Structure formats: structure tokens, C-alpha cells
Amino acid sequence: MRTTIAERRLVCCYQDPKPVRTCRNCRHRVGNVHNPDSFAESITHRCGLHDFPVALGGLCADHEE
């Protein structure tokens, strides 16, 4: 008998991107727009609580959703 997708996800403790705790879904993350409305427009993300740049997948002890 073949296992279902849900059963296989349970076995390996799979988490969807939304519930994973990272800086990406923290309420303290702030996006800063540089050179708005130009061809060089870019956004950097910083921690608004501790004032440092955050990386993709980063996490600190003060994470809040």
C-alpha cells in the first residue's frame, strides 16, 4: 500500500514556508527602498528592533509574528 503525501510529510516533520520562523515573517523586519522610481531601485531588509541587515532564513531570539 502506498503512503499519501500527507503521511510522508508527517514522517519527516515537513513545514510549509509560512509557519517556519525566519526574519522574513517577523514583525520587526523593515524594508528600505533605495533609488525609488529609477532603473537602479532596490530594497534592503533590516531588523527594526536591533538595527542590522537581515539575511534570507535568518532568525533571532526576539522573533515575533
Residue pairs with C-beta under 8 A, 6 or more apart in sequence:
3 11
8 14
18 25
21 59
21 63
21 65
22 56
22 57
22 58
22 59
22 63
23 29
23 45
23 47
23 54
23 55
23 57
23 58
23 59
23 60
23 63
24 56
24 57
25 65
26 47
26 63
26 64
26 65
27 64
27 65
28 47
28 48
28 49
28 50
28 62
28 63
28 64
29 45
29 46
29 47
29 48
29 54
30 45
30 46
30 47
30 48
31 43
31 44
31 45
32 43
32 44
32 45
32 46
33 41
33 42
33 43
34 40
34 41
34 42
34 43
34 44
35 41
35 42
44 53
45 53
45 54
46 52
46 53
46 54
47 53
47 54
47 60
49 62
50 60
50 62
